[in-house]
Amino acid sequence: MRRRGLACRLTLVALSLGGVTVVSCVHAQQAPPAAAAAIPTKPLLEMQAGAEKRATPTSDQVTVARSTDAAVPGIVVTIQPGKEDYPGIRIPPDGGSWDLAAYGHVEARVVNTGDKPLFLSLRVDNAGNWQDNPWNTESITLAPGASGTISTIFGYAYGKKPGFALNPAAVVNVLLFAGKSDSVQSFRLESLQAAGPAGEKPPVAPEDVRTKPVSDTLFGPGAPAGTVAASAVAGAQVSVVPGLGPRPALRTVIPATSDAVLTLKPVIGRWDLRDYLEVRVAVRNGGTKPETPRVRLETNGGTGDWITAPAPLAPGAAGTIVIPFLSAGPIDLSKPETNSRLTSDAVSAVTIGVLPADNEQAIIVDSVRAGRPAASLPGWLGKRPPVEGEWVKTLDEEFKDKTLDTSIWSIYGENYWDKQSHWSKDDILLGDGVVKLRYEKKTGFNNDDPKAKSSNYAAGYLHTYDKWSQRYGYFEARMKLPTAPGLWPAFWMMPDRRDRSKSQGERQDTGNGGMEFDIMEHLTRWGPTRYNIAMHYDGYGSDHKSLGSDRIYIQPDKDGYITCGLLWTPGLAVYYGNGREVLRWENPRISNVPEILMFTLPMGGWDNSPLEDAKLPDDFIIDYVRVWQRKDLSSPTDGKLPSAPPDATAAKP
């Protein structure tokens, strides 16, 4: 049901007692923004005769012509359907490079001259190895006939997220490209220029602001004054009444048979509750008849389900409703509705209502608090697999020795992930019954090899490629995650077909029955209670497929560790977090080839904060790794490979 009032702009009209801003929905004109100070621009392509010759098509699918309309000069790019993934044009400087150090971004004004929506990207390049991604890119989607400006800010990428640290004094190429399409695409480039001040940063939209509460209280006793906006929606009426503590409460009157609600929001942006696992709403029945309250969360990831009180509240009675970020039951990837829609670091609203009744109802909200219950660990955790069967332990790595067991573990290989860190033996630290993979700012060579690539960050890396693998079983590790912003620790598995006559790429192919299992993949921006589970298969090219969930919530134990596991049997993958089943996928495509173990700690990831050198070094700590095999699934391909050579290369091809 569409809520009344959502089409109008919310305007603050009164400031109540207790620091709650009461909001009503009224129609109002928005004042135009103040004019920005003019900044001189630098044209990179003069739209005059011959401009089309500066634009080089990326393939024979692309043609470039001068605009025939004198009123709208520019160049027209036409892209025919074909196999190219990113067809478009390259525009190099007249000389070796552009020096754009005085500017903050490159912008292109474009018009979609086609008859279908156009997704267009603007990439700005430095010279360098393409594997290092020495560019920044931004995109825009234009309806047929629509115009727009794509602005690529130096140092930022898609969605204005931090990206490659581009050197604006040495720009060697600008690229405008579309995506693969079954129909003809076309656009007119009307201008291309450098603009904005040096050191420019993307503007922060109000909805991008994140507020971390100073305590666990969002509303009620202990909450700072003036931080919460309360709005009544769809006919509800809100007023301030005495609370149970020193702060007042909010009373909402809901008409009969109505789905009216009270919504509490931060005055600006979103609440950042990444350190928590649930939201607790304390309510009272402020009416004269029994009523059943219900609450839900709204986040950038979506709106959660209503959580309803287990029983009606009598008049004057109080209760607390708990909204967990974690899905109520395990996520079943064959049933998308079981996945959590809530993102804990972007909570936009807490909505409070009641089940509709034939009479007018009143609900009083005394407090809204974020919570993090203590971890509850089952007795079997770390001792056996989570299901019955005749199981045999096949790997029991406790890291109690002073040196690493090199008959199982390797510490060197290629870095296919951030391409800005190198693996070093000095960042594998053993002691106190754990191994630490350290991430630090330290210049050195990948694999400690002076002939290899040098980088400014060092990290530890563990894997069992060409030394140990197993097909099927239960795989578990107990880990403590790093906290420095911008790190990307993971516990995962990759294929190894154990045939030394084949190349590593063939042995580790995620097609032909193989699969990448990401048992625990964490981005430190998410905080200590959230991680990602994923499965990738059919290669990493155009046929690549993946599925999983990046909203797995978990409570670290009393020592700060989490324990993550994978139960893998033919056609079935079931994932566990602290002994609780959190996700499953049952499908014939589940991997049927042996898999190795991997622990990696690069920087970056798809949804992370920028790395902060001041927070380094930081450690990804592994307490144990244990693996079991069910007797009826064992095979000669399980366990150590014979005559494993000293450190082999490894990892994702």
N, C-alpha and C positions, 0 to 999 in steps of 0.2 A: 504494500500500500504506500502510495506517495504521501509523504508528510507535508501538511500544510506549512507554508512559511519558508520552505527550503529555497524558493526562487528569489527571495529577497535578501538583501545584505544585512548581516547582524551588526547592530550599532550599539555601543555601550551607552546606556541611558541613566544608570544610577549606580552609586557605590554604596553597598550595604554595610552593616556591621560585620565585624569579624573578618574583614579582608576579602569578602566574596564579591566579585563584580557580577551584578544581576544584569542579564542581557535580554532585550526584547527584539523582536524581528520587525523592523520598520523599513519602508522604502526610502532610500536616500540616494542622492547623486554623489558619485565619487569625484573628489577634486582631481583635476589633472596633475600629473607629477610635475615637479619643478624642472625647468629646462636644464639639461646637462651642459656643462661648460664645453664649448667647441674645442675639439682636438684636431689639429691638422692631420690629414691622411696622406698616404703615399700610394698612388696607383701602381699596381703590379702588372696591369695589362690595360693599355690605352685602347678604348673602343673606337678605333678608326680603321680606315682601309688597311687591310693586311693583318688585322688582329687575329683572324681565324688561322693564320699560318703559324702563330705562336702556340696554338693548342694542338698537341699530338694525341691522336686517338690511341687508346690502349689495345685495340684490336681492330680487325676489319669489320666487326659488327658496328663500329662507331664512325659516323661522318660528322664533319664540322663545316659550317657555312656562315657567311656574314649575314646578319639580319637584313632583310629586304625592306623593312619598315623604317624609314628615315626618322620617324618620331620616336622610335625606341631602338637606338643603336645597341649593338652587342653581337654576340655570336650564338648561333643556334646549333645545338648538339642533338643528333638523332641516333638512337640506339636500337638496332634490330635485335629480335630474339636470337638467342644462341647459347653456346655452352659457357661463355665467360661468366665467372661468378660476380665480378665487380667491374663492369664495363664503364668507361668514361673517358676523360681527357687529362693529360698531363700538361702543366704550364711551367716550363723552366725559366729561370732568369735569363736576361740577355748575356750576362757574363757567367762566371763560375757559381756565384751565389748572391743572394740578397742579404744585406745587412739591415735587419729590422730591429736592432737592439733598442731603438728609441720608441718602440711600439709594444702594445700588449697583445694584439691578436691580428689575424687575417680574416677578412670577411668577404663573402661573395653574395651579391644580390642576384637572385635567380627567379625565373618564372616557369611554371609547368605549362609547357605548350602542348602537352599530350591530352588524351581523353580519359586517363585513369590516374589515380593517386600516384605520386612519385616520392620515393624515399631516396634522398640525395645526401651524400656525405662530402665534406671538405677536409682534405688531409694536407698537413703542412710537414715537410720532410727536412731532416738533417741528413747528411751523408752517413754511411755506416752499414754494418751488416744487417740485413733485413730481419734476421732472427732476433736482434736486439730491439726490434720495433722502434726505430729512431724517428718517431713521428707523433703528432697529435691529430686527433680527428674529432669532428662534431657533425651532427646530422640534423636533417629537417624533413618533415613529410608535408607535401603540398598537394592540395586538391587540384583537379584540372582547372587551368586558368589562373590559379592563385600564385601570388608572388611572396617572396620572403627573403630574409637575410640569414645565412649561416655564418656564425662567428666561432672560429676555433682559437681559443685562448691558449697562449704558450704555456706548456706545462700541464694542460688539462685535456681530458678525452671525453668520450661519450657521456652525456649527462653532466658535464662540467665536473667530472671526477678527476682527482689527481692522476696524471699520466707520466709519460716520458719527460724527463727534464730537458726539454728542447732548448737548444741554443739559438735564440732569434737572430744572432749576428751571423749565422751561417745556414740560412735556408736555401736549399738546393732545388726544391721542387714544390709545386702545389698541384694537388690532384682532386678533381671533382668526379665522383663515381656514383652510379646507381647500383641496384642489385639485379640478380638474374630475373628475367621476366619472360613470359610466353607471348607477350604482345609488345608492340613498338612503344618506346619511351622517348620523350624529347623534352628539352628545356632550353631556355634562352639565358645566357650569362650576360647580365647588364653591367656589372662592375666587379672588379676584384682589387682589393686594396688592403694595406696595412693600416691599422687604426688603434686607438686606445692608448693609455699611458703604459710605459714600461713597468713591469711587475704587476700588471693587472691581475685581479682575481675575479672569479665568477661572482655575480651578485647573489646574495643569499635571499631566497624567497621566504616570506614568513612561515610557510608550511615546512621549510627545511630547517627551521630553528629547533634544536633539541634542548630540553630543560631536564637536568638531572635533579631530582628532589634532594634537598639538604638533609632530609630524614626519610623514613619510609612513609610519611604521611603526605598525601596529595591534597586532602581536604579534612579539616577538623582540627582538634587540639594538636598543636605542634607544627602545623603548616604555616609557612610565612604568609603574611598578609598580602592581599592583592594579587595572588598568583593564579586564581581559578575564576573562570567565567561560567556562570550558570545560565542556561537558557531553557525556557519552557516551550515545548513543541506540540503542535497539533491540538491546541485547546487547553493545555495544562496551565495552571497558575502557580507561581512560585512566590514564597514569602520567607522571611527570616524569623525563626522562632528560637526560644532558649534551647540550648543543647544539654547533653549530659555532663559536659565538662566546662572549661572556661570559655570555649568558643561557641557561638550560636550554631544552630543546625538549619537545614533548609526543609521547608514543608511544601509539598507539591499536591495540589488538589486536581484530581483527574475526573472528568465528567463520566457519567454512566455510559456503559457500553463503548468506551473510548479506548484507543491505543495510545493516548497522549503519554509523553515521557518528559523527564527532566534530564538534561544533558550537562555534564560537567566537563570543561575543557581547560587546558592551559590558556592563559590570556593571549599567548602567542605561541605558535608552533606546536610541537609534540612533546609528550613526556618521554624521557629516555629512562626506561626501566630495565635496562640490560642486566642489572645486578640482581634481578628478582625473577620469581617464577609464577607469581599469581597476584591478583588484585582482590582485596577484601573490602566489601561494602557493608557497613553497619547501618541498619535501617530499623525504624519503628513504625508500627501501625498508628497513624495519626487520625484515623477515622473512628466510626461508631460501630462498624461491623467487621467480621474477619475478612482479611484480604491476603492475597498471595503475591509478594513482591518478586520481581525478576530484574536481572541486570545483564549487561553485555558490554563488550569493549569494541571500539572502532580503532583501527590501526591502518598504517599505510599498506599493509598486506591484505587488508580486508576487514569486514565486520564479522565478529564472532557470533556464535549461536547464543540465544537467550539461556541464561542459567537461572532456573526458577527455584525458589525456596522449596524445601521438601514437603512443607505443610503450611497451611494458612496461619497467619499471625492473628491472635486475638487483639481486640482494641487495646492499645497501650503496650502491647508486647513488642520485644526487640529480638533481632536476629542478625546474623552475619552471613552473607552470600559470598562464596569464593569463586573467582573466575580464574582457572588455570590457563597458562599459555600453552601447555602441553595438551595435545589432543586427548579426549576422554579415553580413548582406547588406542590400540596400535594402528598406525597408518597402513592401510592396505592399498598398494599402488594400483590395483585393479578397480578400486573404488575411490575416485578422486575426492568424494565428499568427506572421507575420513582424514584428510590432510588438514593440519592446522593452518588457519588463515591469519593468525595473529603474529605481529612482529613486535617484540618486547621493547625495542628501542625507538618505536615510533607510534606511541599510543596517542591518538588524537582526541578520544572522548571516552567517558564512562557514562553509559545511558542507564537510567533507572526508571522502571515502570512497575505496573501490576498487571496480573491477568484481568482482562475486562470483566466487569460485573454489571448487574442491572442497577446498581446504586452508585452514587458519587463516592469516590474513595480518596483517601489522603495518605501519603507516604512521607515519613520524615527521614532524612539522610543525616546521620550524625558524623560519619567519617568515611573516608576512602583511603585505604592504606595498601601499599605494595608489600608483598610477603615472600619469604623464602624458607619453606619448611625444611627441617633436617632431613638428610638423605636416609632412606630406608633401604637397606641392602639385604637381599635374601641369603640364607645360610649356605646355599650351594655355590654362591659366586666365588670364582677362583679355585674351586675344588673339583668341579665336574661340569659337563655341559648342562644346559637348562632343560633337556628332555631325556626321557628314559631311553635305554638302549645299552648294548654291550660296547662300551667305549674304552679305548686305550689312549693314554697320554703319549703323544708323539714328539712334543717339544715342551721343555720346561726351562725357560731362560729366566734366571733370577738375577743376573748381572752381579753376582757376589764375588767373582774373581777380580784381580787387579788389572787383568788384560781382557780384551774382547775375544770371544771364541771365533777365530777366523775360519774355522771349518764350517761355520754357519753364516757369519755376517761379513759383509763387505762394506767399506766406507767411502768408496770412490765411484764415480760415474759422471755422466753428463747432467747438466742442470737444464732441464727442458721447461722450467716453470717461470721463474722471474728473470732469468738470464742476467741478473745483476749481482749474484752471489756465487761464491766458490766453496766447494767442499774441502774441508781440511781435517786431518787427523787430530789437530790441536783442539778441535771443537767437539770431540767425543770424550766425555769426562766420566770415568768410572769411580765409584766410591759410595760407601754407606748402603750398598745393596741396590743401587739404581744406576742407570746410565743417563747422562744429560747430553742432549743435543743443544749446543750453545749457538746463539746468533749474536755476532758482534761486528762492530765496524773495525775492520782490519784488512789492509791491502795484502793481496796474495794471489796465488795462482790456483786454478781449479785442480783438484786432486793433488795439491802440493807439487805440481809439475811445472818447472820454469818454462817449459815449452808450450804450456797451455795458456788459455785466456786469463788475463788478470782482471780482478774486480776489487771494489773497496769494502765488500762485506763478506765475512766468512761464516760458515755454518757447518753443523754436524749432519751426517746422513748415514742411514743404515738400510741395508737391503740384503736379500738372500739369493739374488739372481745367480744361476749356475752353481749354487751350493746346496740349496734346500728348497723344496716345494712340496705341495700336497694337493691332491684333488679330493674335494669334499671334506667335511669335518666341522669342528667348532673351533674358532679362532678368537682369542681374547687377550686384551692388554689393559693394564692399569697405568694411567698417565696423569701427569699434572701439566696443565697448559701454561704457556707463557702469557704475559699480560701486556707487554710493550705494544703500542699501536703499530699496525701494519704488518704483523707476522701471520704466517699461514701454515701451522703445524697440521700434520695428517698421519693417520695410520691406515694403510691401504694395501691392496693386493693387485698384482698384475700376472698375466699368464707367463709360463715358461714351459714350452713343450719338450724341454730336456734333450733335444737333438742337436748335438754339437756340430753336426754337418750342415746345419742351417744357420743363416744369419740371425743376429739378435732381433732384427725387425720381424723375421718370420716366426721366431720362437715366441715373441711377445705380442704377436698380432691379436688385437681384440676382436677380430672377425673370426670366421671359421670355428665357432664354438667358444672362443675366448671372451673375456670380459674384464674390465677394470672394476674392482669392488672398493669403494671408498667407505670404509667402516666408520671412520671418524675424521672429518675434515672441518677444521675450525678457522675462522677469521677473528683475530683478536678484537676487532671493532665490535663484535657481537657481545662481548663480555663473557663471564665464566660459565653461563648457564645454557648456551646454545651452540649447536654444531650442525653440520651437514652430513647426510648420507646420500650416496649416489652410485649408480651403475652406468658405465659407459661401454658401448659395444659397437661392432661393425666399423672399426677404424676411427680415425680422427679427421677424415676428409668429408667429402660431400655425403657419404652414406652414414656418417656418425649418428648414433642415437644415444639418448641418455634419459634417465628418470631417477627420481628420488625425492628428497625433501630437505630444504635448508632451514626448517623450523623444528629441529629436534631439541627439546629442552631437557635439562638434566641438572640435578643438584650435586655439586662436588661433595665428597664425604668429609668427615671431620678433619682430615689431613690435607684437604684440597685436591684430592685425586678423583678422577672419573674412571670407570671401568666400562669398556665398550667391546662388544663381541659380535661375531657373525656365525650363525648356524647355516651351513651350506650343504644341501643334499641335492640329488638330481631333480632339477626343475623347481627348486625352492631356495630362497634366500630370506632368512629371518634375522633381523638386527636387534641387539639388546643394548640398553644404556643403564648401567648400574643394576643389571639383572632384570630389568623390566623390558618386555618386548615393546619396541617402539616403531618398527616398520617391517613390512614383509612384501615380497613379490613372488608369486607362484606363476611360473611360465616356462614352457619348454626351452626358451632362449637362454635361461640361466647357464653360466659357463659350465663346460664339461671337460675342461683341460686343467692340468696342474697349475697352481698359482703360487707366487712367491710373496713374502712379507716385505713391507716397506714402511719406513718412518722418515718423513721429510720435513724440513723447516726452511722454506724460502720466505721471501717477503711477498706482499701483494695479495693476489686473489681478486675475485670479481666484485667484491662489495666491502672493501677494507678501507681503513684510514691510512693516511700517509705514514710512512715509517718515521719514527722520532728517534734520532740518534742519541738524544739525552737519556732515553729510557733503556739503552743497551749497555752491557750485554744482558740477554735474557735467555732462559732455558726452557726447553721442552723435555720433561723428565719422564722416563719410562721405568716403572717399578718392576714389572714382569711381563713376559709374553708366554702364553700357554696355549697349546694346541692339542686337540684330541681327534681321534679318528674312530668312526664306528666300524667294528670289525667286518661287517658284511660289505662295506664300501671301500675297504683298503685295496691297494694295488701296488705292483712293483715300482710304480712311478712316485710313490710317497717317500718323503724323507730326504736324506743327503744324496747328492749326486756322487758317483764314484770319482775319485781322483780330481776333486775340485781344484782348479788352478788358483794361484794367488790372485787377489783382487781382480775381478772382471768388471767390465763396464756394466751399466744397469739402467733399468727403468723404462719409462714410457717412450716408445719409439716415435 
